[in-house]
Amino acid sequence: MGEFLSNKREAALRVLSKSKLLAFRQCPKRLWLEIHRPDLREDSSGTQASFIVGHQVGDIAKQVYDPRGKGALIDPKVEGFEAAFTRTQTLLQANQPVFEAGFRAQGALAFADVMLPIKRGGKRAWRMVEVKSSTSVKDYHRDDAAVQAFLAQACGVPLTGIALAHIDSSWVYPGGGDYNGLLIESDLTDEAFSRGAEVRGWIEDAQGIAAKKKEPRVSIGEQCSAPYECGFFSYCQNQEPQAKQPLHWLPGALSKG
């Protein structure tokens, strides 16, 4: 009976994407809204522009890490998530770069930007690269790498390292579609590999928030704009208590410079 209840509870758990986990890291309320009220989200033009730039840098990364075009691209939106996870396992038995390899374990999932095959002790192993459009490594990039490494290893991938590739601000485009040198890597292997227990805790806590029937009560604050601009800010702002007499009603308020 106990095993049946445990299996039923596990089946009821949502499988949270990496983006959902990072949303939880920013604000539990954001995670809850992402899951239960996505219709309330209003992404700014700046956020939408950053998505476009991110996709462009991702396309460039494919040229940089697979100049001969021998790699394989997984697209879960086209082939479906189940097929994407299955094809990932098949491709990881070969010796070609894999882009957007999918990993699902421990109640979470993620897709790795770049997986590069290497030989370690005569056996096939893999090096992971996460590609970002920023010009430096941010703290939330470190969280990102920790999640990616945890899920890949949980899926049994012989992962030897993980790096974060970001834009070199001093790079000058030479023309001709040559983007070599645009991306520089920062190795995050030791740090990411050491945070497995931490990531497991994020997943458990995020699952608890996702299972709540009501949204968490969180006041607006610095987390509304850092590390990401939250698309639910307007909704949350409208929930805040409104002053009966706004500041601009105060005598002399308009005359002060």
N, C-alpha and C positions, 0 to 999 in steps of 0.2 A: 504494500500500500504506500509506504514511504517513498519507494523508488518511483511508483506511478505518479505521485504528486510532484516529485522532483522533476520528472521528465515533462509533465504537463506545464510546470512553471517555466522550464527552460524553453519549451516550444512557444510559450506566450511572450517571451522576451523579444523586443525589437532588435534587429541587427542594425547597429548604428554605424553610419559612415564616418570616415575620418573628419569630414567637415562638421558633422554633428558633434563629435567629441571636442573639436576645437571651439565650437559655439558654446558648449558646456563650460569649457575652460574660461571663456570670456564672461559668461553670465548664465546661470541655470535657467533663468526665465527665458532667455533667448532660445535655448535648446527646446524648452517646452513649446514655445510659440512656433518654432521651425517645424515641429512635428504635428501639433494639434491645430494651429491657426496660421498656416502659411499664407493664407489669403490676406493677412494683415501686413505682410511684408511690402515695403516700398523702397527699392534700391535707388539710390541717388544716381545721377548721371556720372559722377566720379567713380562710384562702385562699378557701374556697368562698363565704364571705360577701362577700368583695371582688369576686368574679366577679359576684355578683348585683347589687351596687351599681353596678359598671361597666356592666352591661346597662341598669340603670334610668337612669343618666346618659346613656347612648347614646340611649335613647328620648326623653329630654328634649331632647337636641341636635337631633333631627329636628324637633321642634316649633319650636325657636329658629331654626334655619337654613332651615326651610321652612314658615313659618307658614300659607301658603295650601295646603299639601299637594299641591303640583304636582311634587314630586321623585319619583325612582325609587329603589327599594331592591333591591339585588342580594343574593340569599341562596344561596350555593354549596351549602349543605346540602340545599336543596330542588331547585335546578335543575341541580346538578352543577358541578364546577369548570370544565370546558371551556366549557360554556354560559355560565357566569358571566364568564369572560374575554372571550368573543365578544360578549356583550351589553354589557359595559363599553365596548368599542370603539365599538359602535353608539350607545350613550347619550352618549358624549363628542363625538358629532357634533351633538348637539342643544343646547338652551339651558335646561336644567333642572338643579336640584341632583341629585347622584347620591350615594347612601349605600352604603358598602361596595363601591366600585369596585375591581375586581381587576386586579392587575398582576403579570405573570410575565416575568422576564428574567434573564439571567446566572446561572442556577441557583438563583434564589430567587423567592419570591412574597409578596405582601402585599395586604391589603384596606384601602383608605383609609376612614376614618370619614365624612368629608364632602368632596365635590368641588363647588365653586361656580363657575359659569360667569361670565366677565367678558369685556369687550372690550378688546383691546390693539392699537392701531394699526389699528382697523377689522376685526380678525380675532378669532375666538373663542380664548380662553385659559382657564386654570383656576387657581383658588386652592384649596389643600388645607388642611383643618383636622383635626387629630387631637384627639380629645376624651378627657380623663382625669378620673377622679373624685377626684384629689388637689387640694389647695389651693395648690399651687405647682409650678413646673417643676423636675423632678429631672434629674440627669445621664443616667439611663437613658431619660428621655423625649427627650432630645436625640439619643441613639443611635437611638431609634425613628423620630424625624423624619428623620434622615439616611438610614435605610434606605428609608423611604417615598418620599422625594424622589428617591433614586437609581433605584429601580425604575420610578417613574412616568416619569421622564425617559428611562430606557433603553427604555421602550415607546413613545417618541415623543410623549408628552403635552406640549403647550405649557404648562408649569407656570410661573406667574409668582411664586408664593410659597407658603410653608407656615407655618402658625401652630399653636400648641398651645393649646387651650381647656381651662381648668381652673376649678374652683369658686372663687367669690368668698366667702371665709369671713365677710364682713361682710354678705352679702345676706340679706334677710328675706323669706320667702315671703308675698306679699300675699293669697294665696288664689285661688280661681277657676281653678285650672289655669294660672295665668300664671307662667312661669318665665323671662321676660325679665330679664336682669341676673344670673342665676345663674352664667353662664359668662363668664369674661374671657379674652382672648387675649394670648399672648406671641408675637411674631413671631420665627421661627427661620430665616427664609429664607436669609440670607447664610451662617450657620453650616452649615445642612444642605446647601446647594448646594456648599459648599467641601469636603465630606467624601466625595465620590464615590470617590476612590481608596482611602480608608480602608475604606469599605463593601465595595468589591470585594475587598479583602484579607481581611475577615471571612468573606466567602462562600467564598473559596478555602480558608482555614484550616479553616472549619467543615466543608467538604466532605471535607477530609482526615481529620478526626476521625470523621465519619459512615462513612467507608469502612473504618475499622479493624475487624478481626475481634474484637479484645479491647478491653475498656473501658480508658480511660486510668487511670493510677494517680494519684489525687489525694487527699491527706489532708483530713479535715474541718477547717474553719476558718471565717473570717469570711464567706467566699463562700456558706456554707450558708444564711445568713439575709439576705444583702444582695446586690443590691437587692430580691430576692424571697425568701420563705420556700420552700426547696426541698422538694418532696415525696419526694425520695429520701434525705432525711437519715437516717432510721432504718436503711435498707439500708446506707448508707455507714458509719454509726456501728458497725453490727454487724461490719463488715469490719476495723475498727481493732483493733490488738493489745490484748488484755485483760490487765490486771495479774493476776499469779498470786495476789497478796495485796492485795485492794482496800483503799483508804485507810481505810474504816470498820473494818478489822480492827486498825489500829494501836492500841497502848495509849493510853488516854485520849482517843481521837478522839471518842467519843460524849459525853464530859463537857465538851468545850470549847464555849463559847458563840460 
